[in-house]
Amino acid sequence: MTREYFLDTYKYKSTASITDIVPVDNQTYKLILNKTIFHPQGGGQPSDSGTISSNNITFKILSLQNNYDLDTVEHLGVFEGVDDHQLSDILSTTFAVGQMVELNIDPVLRSLHSRLHSAGHLLDVALSCIRPDLVPSKGCHFPSSSYVDYVGEIPAADRMDVVQKLQHQIDVLIRTEIPVTIDVSGARRTIQFGTFSPGECGGTHVSNTKELTGMVVDKIQKVKQSVRIKYSFPIS
């Protein structure tokens, strides 16, 4: 299937055709499309939210999952305001396999997720400028908890100094308004900040570092054999 969010973070509406629809329980269905703008949870980024609709029938997205074996995104959700009798008719007509549907994602949530994910990569870039010995291992880019873990060590006595240097470096990168580019070559997709080294990623991202204004490096803590650097944006 075509993942439209791979190339365009800001595409909030689209159309697609249904390739399969599978009941999960009495109310929940799994919808498979030939293409999607919805980002499923994965790579440290949470799922988008939104709706899929046709002829005034709305399918509300509850969650999104990657099916890596089939290279598809599974859209799990419920039909809003529909009784059992109507549902039977809908599944054989409006939402039958082959029918075209309209996709709409929540743009505010998409924007937040993209900023948080890009901020994690910007943290990588900033840290490489002051502590290139620390290697990123995993990240979490959820609104409730955003951090990147790095293999290596920062002594407790040095952590506040590193936080301050990181914050300064990040502020400079944001003020410089560095373009963020995405490249897709076969199965490989990378994100790159200006001329800094690209990194592989399947998430959604901002187009310029200026969109990350307000990013704050919160603290550094030790986690097993790694250090965890937490970051956030002020609540608006």
Contacts in CASP RR format, 6 or more apart in sequence:
PFRMAT RR
TARGET T0000
AUTHOR 0000-0000-0000
METHOD contacts of the structure
MODEL  1
MTREYFLDTYKYKSTASITDIVPVDNQTYKLILNKTIFHPQGGGQPSDSG
TISSNNITFKILSLQNNYDLDTVEHLGVFEGVDDHQLSDILSTTFAVGQM
VELNIDPVLRSLHSRLHSAGHLLDVALSCIRPDLVPSKGCHFPSSSYVDY
VGEIPAADRMDVVQKLQHQIDVLIRTEIPVTIDVSGARRTIQFGTFSPGE
CGGTHVSNTKELTGMVVDKIQKVKQSVRIKYSFPIS
1 19 0 8 1.000
1 32 0 8 1.000
1 33 0 8 1.000
1 34 0 8 1.000
1 35 0 8 1.000
1 36 0 8 1.000
1 71 0 8 1.000
1 72 0 8 1.000
1 73 0 8 1.000
2 34 0 8 1.000
2 35 0 8 1.000
2 36 0 8 1.000
3 35 0 8 1.000
3 36 0 8 1.000
3 73 0 8 1.000
4 11 0 8 1.000
4 14 0 8 1.000
4 35 0 8 1.000
4 36 0 8 1.000
4 37 0 8 1.000
5 11 0 8 1.000
5 36 0 8 1.000
5 37 0 8 1.000
5 38 0 8 1.000
5 39 0 8 1.000
5 48 0 8 1.000
5 203 0 8 1.000
5 204 0 8 1.000
6 182 0 8 1.000
6 184 0 8 1.000
6 189 0 8 1.000
6 202 0 8 1.000
7 182 0 8 1.000
7 184 0 8 1.000
8 37 0 8 1.000
9 110 0 8 1.000
9 114 0 8 1.000
9 204 0 8 1.000
9 205 0 8 1.000
9 206 0 8 1.000
9 207 0 8 1.000
10 207 0 8 1.000
11 37 0 8 1.000
12 37 0 8 1.000
12 104 0 8 1.000
12 105 0 8 1.000
12 107 0 8 1.000
12 110 0 8 1.000
13 37 0 8 1.000
13 102 0 8 1.000
13 103 0 8 1.000
13 104 0 8 1.000
13 105 0 8 1.000
14 35 0 8 1.000
14 36 0 8 1.000
14 37 0 8 1.000
14 102 0 8 1.000
14 103 0 8 1.000
15 100 0 8 1.000
15 101 0 8 1.000
15 102 0 8 1.000
15 103 0 8 1.000
16 33 0 8 1.000
16 34 0 8 1.000
16 35 0 8 1.000
16 36 0 8 1.000
16 100 0 8 1.000
16 101 0 8 1.000
16 103 0 8 1.000
17 33 0 8 1.000
17 34 0 8 1.000
17 98 0 8 1.000
17 99 0 8 1.000
17 100 0 8 1.000
17 101 0 8 1.000
18 31 0 8 1.000
18 32 0 8 1.000
18 33 0 8 1.000
18 95 0 8 1.000
18 96 0 8 1.000
18 97 0 8 1.000
18 98 0 8 1.000
18 99 0 8 1.000
18 101 0 8 1.000
19 32 0 8 1.000
19 33 0 8 1.000
19 34 0 8 1.000
19 72 0 8 1.000
19 97 0 8 1.000
19 98 0 8 1.000
20 30 0 8 1.000
20 31 0 8 1.000
20 32 0 8 1.000
20 97 0 8 1.000
21 29 0 8 1.000
21 30 0 8 1.000
21 31 0 8 1.000
21 32 0 8 1.000
21 91 0 8 1.000
21 95 0 8 1.000
21 96 0 8 1.000
21 97 0 8 1.000
22 29 0 8 1.000
22 30 0 8 1.000
22 32 0 8 1.000
23 29 0 8 1.000
23 30 0 8 1.000
24 30 0 8 1.000
24 76 0 8 1.000
27 78 0 8 1.000
28 62 0 8 1.000
28 76 0 8 1.000
28 77 0 8 1.000
28 78 0 8 1.000
29 59 0 8 1.000
29 76 0 8 1.000
29 77 0 8 1.000
29 78 0 8 1.000
29 79 0 8 1.000
30 74 0 8 1.000
30 75 0 8 1.000
30 76 0 8 1.000
30 77 0 8 1.000
31 52 0 8 1.000
31 59 0 8 1.000
31 74 0 8 1.000
31 75 0 8 1.000
31 76 0 8 1.000
31 77 0 8 1.000
31 95 0 8 1.000
32 72 0 8 1.000
32 73 0 8 1.000
32 74 0 8 1.000
32 75 0 8 1.000
33 52 0 8 1.000
33 73 0 8 1.000
33 75 0 8 1.000
33 101 0 8 1.000
33 103 0 8 1.000
36 73 0 8 1.000
36 75 0 8 1.000
36 103 0 8 1.000
37 48 0 8 1.000
37 103 0 8 1.000
37 105 0 8 1.000
38 47 0 8 1.000
38 48 0 8 1.000
38 50 0 8 1.000
38 61 0 8 1.000
38 64 0 8 1.000
38 73 0 8 1.000
38 75 0 8 1.000
38 103 0 8 1.000
38 105 0 8 1.000
39 45 0 8 1.000
39 47 0 8 1.000
39 48 0 8 1.000
39 64 0 8 1.000
39 110 0 8 1.000
39 113 0 8 1.000
39 203 0 8 1.000
39 204 0 8 1.000
40 47 0 8 1.000
40 48 0 8 1.000
40 64 0 8 1.000
40 65 0 8 1.000
40 66 0 8 1.000
40 73 0 8 1.000
40 74 0 8 1.000
41 47 0 8 1.000
41 63 0 8 1.000
41 64 0 8 1.000
41 65 0 8 1.000
41 66 0 8 1.000
42 66 0 8 1.000
42 203 0 8 1.000
43 139 0 8 1.000
43 141 0 8 1.000
43 201 0 8 1.000
43 202 0 8 1.000
43 203 0 8 1.000
44 117 0 8 1.000
44 138 0 8 1.000
44 139 0 8 1.000
44 140 0 8 1.000
44 141 0 8 1.000
44 142 0 8 1.000
45 113 0 8 1.000
45 116 0 8 1.000
45 117 0 8 1.000
45 141 0 8 1.000
45 142 0 8 1.000
45 203 0 8 1.000
45 204 0 8 1.000
46 113 0 8 1.000
46 141 0 8 1.000
46 142 0 8 1.000
46 143 0 8 1.000
47 61 0 8 1.000
47 63 0 8 1.000
47 64 0 8 1.000
48 61 0 8 1.000
48 64 0 8 1.000
48 105 0 8 1.000
48 106 0 8 1.000
48 109 0 8 1.000
48 110 0 8 1.000
48 113 0 8 1.000
49 61 0 8 1.000
49 105 0 8 1.000
49 106 0 8 1.000
49 109 0 8 1.000
50 60 0 8 1.000
50 61 0 8 1.000
50 104 0 8 1.000
50 105 0 8 1.000
50 106 0 8 1.000
51 58 0 8 1.000
51 59 0 8 1.000
51 60 0 8 1.000
51 61 0 8 1.000
51 103 0 8 1.000
51 104 0 8 1.000
52 58 0 8 1.000
52 59 0 8 1.000
52 61 0 8 1.000
52 75 0 8 1.000
52 101 0 8 1.000
52 102 0 8 1.000
52 103 0 8 1.000
52 104 0 8 1.000
53 59 0 8 1.000
53 101 0 8 1.000
53 102 0 8 1.000
53 104 0 8 1.000
54 94 0 8 1.000
54 95 0 8 1.000
54 99 0 8 1.000
54 100 0 8 1.000
54 101 0 8 1.000
54 102 0 8 1.000
55 94 0 8 1.000
57 79 0 8 1.000
57 82 0 8 1.000
57 90 0 8 1.000
57 94 0 8 1.000
57 95 0 8 1.000
58 79 0 8 1.000
58 80 0 8 1.000
59 75 0 8 1.000
59 77 0 8 1.000
59 78 0 8 1.000
59 79 0 8 1.000
59 80 0 8 1.000
59 95 0 8 1.000
59 101 0 8 1.000
60 77 0 8 1.000
60 78 0 8 1.000
60 79 0 8 1.000
60 80 0 8 1.000
61 75 0 8 1.000
61 76 0 8 1.000
61 77 0 8 1.000
62 76 0 8 1.000
62 77 0 8 1.000
62 78 0 8 1.000
63 76 0 8 1.000
63 77 0 8 1.000
64 73 0 8 1.000
64 74 0 8 1.000
64 75 0 8 1.000
64 76 0 8 1.000
65 73 0 8 1.000
65 74 0 8 1.000
65 76 0 8 1.000
66 72 0 8 1.000
66 73 0 8 1.000
66 74 0 8 1.000
67 73 0 8 1.000
67 74 0 8 1.000
79 87 0 8 1.000
79 90 0 8 1.000
79 95 0 8 1.000
82 90 0 8 1.000
93 99 0 8 1.000
95 101 0 8 1.000
110 204 0 8 1.000
112 143 0 8 1.000
113 141 0 8 1.000
113 143 0 8 1.000
113 204 0 8 1.000
114 204 0 8 1.000
114 205 0 8 1.000
114 206 0 8 1.000
115 206 0 8 1.000
115 211 0 8 1.000
115 212 0 8 1.000
115 233 0 8 1.000
116 141 0 8 1.000
116 142 0 8 1.000
116 143 0 8 1.000
116 146 0 8 1.000
116 233 0 8 1.000
117 141 0 8 1.000
117 201 0 8 1.000
117 203 0 8 1.000
117 204 0 8 1.000
117 205 0 8 1.000
118 180 0 8 1.000
118 191 0 8 1.000
118 205 0 8 1.000
118 206 0 8 1.000
118 209 0 8 1.000
118 211 0 8 1.000
118 212 0 8 1.000
119 141 0 8 1.000
119 146 0 8 1.000
119 212 0 8 1.000
119 215 0 8 1.000
119 231 0 8 1.000
119 233 0 8 1.000
120 139 0 8 1.000
120 141 0 8 1.000
120 146 0 8 1.000
120 148 0 8 1.000
120 231 0 8 1.000
121 191 0 8 1.000
121 193 0 8 1.000
121 199 0 8 1.000
121 201 0 8 1.000
121 205 0 8 1.000
122 170 0 8 1.000
122 173 0 8 1.000
122 174 0 8 1.000
122 193 0 8 1.000
122 209 0 8 1.000
122 212 0 8 1.000
122 215 0 8 1.000
123 148 0 8 1.000
123 166 0 8 1.000
123 170 0 8 1.000
123 217 0 8 1.000
123 229 0 8 1.000
123 231 0 8 1.000
124 136 0 8 1.000
124 148 0 8 1.000
125 173 0 8 1.000
125 193 0 8 1.000
125 196 0 8 1.000
126 166 0 8 1.000
126 169 0 8 1.000
126 170 0 8 1.000
126 173 0 8 1.000
127 134 0 8 1.000
127 136 0 8 1.000
127 150 0 8 1.000
127 166 0 8 1.000
127 229 0 8 1.000
128 196 0 8 1.000
128 197 0 8 1.000
129 169 0 8 1.000
130 162 0 8 1.000
130 165 0 8 1.000
130 166 0 8 1.000
130 169 0 8 1.000
131 154 0 8 1.000
131 162 0 8 1.000
133 152 0 8 1.000
134 150 0 8 1.000
134 151 0 8 1.000
134 152 0 8 1.000
134 154 0 8 1.000
134 227 0 8 1.000
135 150 0 8 1.000
135 151 0 8 1.000
135 152 0 8 1.000
136 148 0 8 1.000
136 149 0 8 1.000
136 150 0 8 1.000
136 151 0 8 1.000
137 149 0 8 1.000
137 150 0 8 1.000
137 151 0 8 1.000
137 226 0 8 1.000
138 148 0 8 1.000
138 149 0 8 1.000
139 147 0 8 1.000
139 148 0 8 1.000
139 149 0 8 1.000
140 146 0 8 1.000
140 147 0 8 1.000
140 148 0 8 1.000
145 230 0 8 1.000
146 230 0 8 1.000
146 231 0 8 1.000
146 232 0 8 1.000
147 228 0 8 1.000
147 229 0 8 1.000
147 230 0 8 1.000
147 231 0 8 1.000
148 228 0 8 1.000
148 229 0 8 1.000
148 231 0 8 1.000
149 223 0 8 1.000
149 226 0 8 1.000
149 227 0 8 1.000
149 228 0 8 1.000
149 229 0 8 1.000
150 226 0 8 1.000
150 227 0 8 1.000
150 228 0 8 1.000
150 229 0 8 1.000
151 225 0 8 1.000
151 226 0 8 1.000
152 225 0 8 1.000
152 226 0 8 1.000
152 227 0 8 1.000
153 222 0 8 1.000
153 227 0 8 1.000
154 162 0 8 1.000
154 220 0 8 1.000
154 222 0 8 1.000
154 227 0 8 1.000
156 222 0 8 1.000
159 219 0 8 1.000
159 220 0 8 1.000
159 221 0 8 1.000
162 220 0 8 1.000
163 217 0 8 1.000
163 219 0 8 1.000
163 220 0 8 1.000
166 217 0 8 1.000
166 229 0 8 1.000
167 216 0 8 1.000
167 217 0 8 1.000
170 212 0 8 1.000
170 215 0 8 1.000
170 217 0 8 1.000
173 193 0 8 1.000
173 209 0 8 1.000
174 209 0 8 1.000
174 210 0 8 1.000
174 212 0 8 1.000
174 213 0 8 1.000
174 214 0 8 1.000
174 215 0 8 1.000
175 210 0 8 1.000
176 209 0 8 1.000
177 208 0 8 1.000
177 209 0 8 1.000
177 210 0 8 1.000
178 193 0 8 1.000
178 194 0 8 1.000
178 208 0 8 1.000
178 209 0 8 1.000
179 193 0 8 1.000
179 194 0 8 1.000
179 207 0 8 1.000
179 208 0 8 1.000
180 191 0 8 1.000
180 192 0 8 1.000
180 193 0 8 1.000
180 194 0 8 1.000
180 205 0 8 1.000
180 206 0 8 1.000
180 207 0 8 1.000
180 208 0 8 1.000
180 209 0 8 1.000
181 191 0 8 1.000
181 192 0 8 1.000
181 194 0 8 1.000
182 189 0 8 1.000
182 190 0 8 1.000
182 191 0 8 1.000
182 192 0 8 1.000
182 205 0 8 1.000
183 189 0 8 1.000
183 190 0 8 1.000
183 192 0 8 1.000
183 198 0 8 1.000
188 200 0 8 1.000
189 200 0 8 1.000
189 201 0 8 1.000
189 202 0 8 1.000
190 198 0 8 1.000
190 199 0 8 1.000
190 200 0 8 1.000
190 201 0 8 1.000
191 198 0 8 1.000
191 199 0 8 1.000
191 201 0 8 1.000
191 203 0 8 1.000
191 205 0 8 1.000
192 198 0 8 1.000
192 199 0 8 1.000
193 209 0 8 1.000
206 212 0 8 1.000
214 233 0 8 1.000
214 234 0 8 1.000
215 231 0 8 1.000
215 232 0 8 1.000
215 233 0 8 1.000
216 231 0 8 1.000
216 232 0 8 1.000
216 233 0 8 1.000
216 234 0 8 1.000
217 229 0 8 1.000
217 230 0 8 1.000
217 231 0 8 1.000
218 230 0 8 1.000
218 231 0 8 1.000
218 232 0 8 1.000
219 229 0 8 1.000
219 230 0 8 1.000
220 227 0 8 1.000
220 228 0 8 1.000
220 229 0 8 1.000
220 230 0 8 1.000
221 227 0 8 1.000
221 228 0 8 1.000
221 230 0 8 1.000
222 228 0 8 1.000
END
